[in-house]
Amino acid sequence: MTTVLRNKALQHLARRDHSRGELRLKLLPFADDPSEVDAVLDDFIERGWQSDIRFAEQWVFYRSQRYGPQRLRAELQQKGVSSDIISSVMEEHGDTELEQARALWRRKFGSPPQDPKEKNKQLRFLISRGFSVSVIYKVVGGEDEDY
């Protein structure tokens, strides 16, 4: 049975990196005992084939251009990454939330809102992307240094 679990895990990891929590959920239906899954995952971690840190770094790198830190944190938590790893990866990322929000806002809208309806649309967009309200108001509300 362990061979089946190893093969399934390798198939998933060949497509993309997965967190330990994701892999565990995907392998549990194929295991008679959850300890078998844990043993396979421990072996993969020892060999360096699976790493929550590497997964989180890649996740943040690829998704940070489109989403804010709050959303990225929530997604990583859903994927079973520990809070310590999430915090360290988010600190390393470098771009500030304001810079990310400003860049995304410019790509999507490019100019200040002309009326309250347009302003609300821009606010909702940035909120849905996971930026904090204070940063959103700086970008959309005109407190940003340059449009």
C-alpha positions in Angstrom: 0.0 0.0 0.0 2.9 2.4 0.7 4.0 2.1 -2.9 0.6 3.2 -4.1 0.8 6.2 -1.7 4.3 7.1 -2.8 3.3 7.0 -6.5 0.2 9.1 -5.9 2.2 11.6 -4.0 4.9 11.8 -6.7 2.2 12.3 -9.3 0.8 15.3 -7.4 4.3 16.8 -6.8 5.3 16.3 -10.4 2.5 18.7 -11.4 3.2 21.4 -8.8 4.5 21.8 -5.3 1.9 21.0 -2.6 1.9 21.7 1.1 2.0 18.8 3.5 -1.6 19.4 4.4 -2.8 19.3 0.8 -0.9 16.1 0.0 -2.2 14.5 3.2 -5.8 15.2 2.2 -5.2 13.9 -1.3 -3.6 10.7 -0.1 -5.9 9.8 2.7 -8.6 8.2 0.5 -5.9 5.7 -0.8 -4.6 4.7 2.7 -5.9 2.0 5.1 -4.3 3.9 8.0 -3.5 7.6 8.3 -0.1 6.7 9.8 0.9 5.3 6.4 0.3 8.7 4.8 2.3 10.4 7.5 5.2 8.0 7.0 5.3 8.6 3.3 5.1 12.4 3.8 7.9 12.3 6.4 10.1 10.4 4.0 9.4 13.0 1.3 10.3 15.8 3.6 13.6 14.1 4.6 14.5 13.6 0.9 13.6 17.2 0.2 10.9 16.3 -2.3 8.2 18.2 -0.3 8.7 21.4 1.7 6.1 23.7 3.1 8.6 26.6 3.0 9.3 26.1 -0.7 5.6 25.7 -1.4 4.7 28.9 0.5 7.5 30.9 -1.2 6.3 29.8 -4.7 2.7 30.5 -3.8 3.4 34.0 -2.6 5.8 34.8 -5.5 3.3 33.8 -8.2 0.1 35.2 -6.6 1.4 38.4 -5.0 1.1 40.3 -8.2 -2.7 39.8 -8.2 -3.6 39.5 -4.5 -2.9 41.2 -1.2 -1.2 39.8 1.9 -4.4 39.1 3.7 -5.7 36.9 1.0 -2.4 35.2 0.5 -2.2 34.4 4.3 -5.7 33.0 4.2 -5.0 30.8 1.2 -1.8 29.4 2.7 -3.7 28.7 6.0 -6.3 26.8 4.0 -3.6 24.8 2.4 -2.3 23.7 5.8 0.9 25.8 6.0 1.8 26.7 9.6 1.5 30.3 10.8 5.3 30.5 11.5 6.1 29.6 7.9 3.5 32.0 6.6 4.9 34.9 8.6 8.5 34.3 7.6 7.6 34.0 3.9 5.5 37.1 4.0 8.3 39.1 5.7 10.8 37.9 3.1 8.6 38.8 0.2 9.7 42.4 0.3 7.1 44.4 -1.6 4.9 46.5 0.7 1.2 46.1 0.6 0.9 49.7 -0.6 3.2 49.2 -3.5 1.3 46.0 -4.5 -2.1 47.7 -4.2 -0.9 50.7 -6.2 0.5 48.6 -9.0 -2.6 46.4 -9.2 -4.9 49.5 -9.1 -2.9 51.2 -11.9 -3.1 48.1 -14.1 -6.8 47.8 -13.6 -8.1 51.4 -13.5 -5.2 53.8 -14.1 -7.0 57.0 -13.2 -8.8 58.3 -10.1 -12.5 57.6 -9.7 -14.7 60.3 -11.3 -17.8 59.7 -9.1 -18.8 57.8 -6.0 -20.0 54.8 -8.0 -16.6 54.4 -9.7 -14.9 54.9 -6.3 -16.9 52.1 -4.8 -16.1 49.8 -7.7 -12.4 50.4 -7.2 -12.7 49.9 -3.4 -14.6 46.6 -3.8 -12.0 45.4 -6.3 -9.1 46.0 -4.0 -10.9 44.6 -1.0 -11.7 41.4 -3.0 -8.0 41.1 -3.7 -7.1 41.0 0.0 -5.7 44.4 0.7 -6.3 46.2 4.0 -8.8 48.9 4.2 -6.3 51.6 5.2 -4.1 50.8 2.2 -7.1 50.8 -0.1 -8.2 54.2 1.0 -4.7 55.6 0.5 -4.6 54.3 -3.1 -8.2 55.0 -4.2 -9.0 57.9 -1.8 -6.3 60.2 -3.1 -3.8 59.9 -0.2 -1.4 58.1 -2.5 1.4 60.5 -3.6 0.9 60.0 -7.3 -1.9 58.8 -9.6 
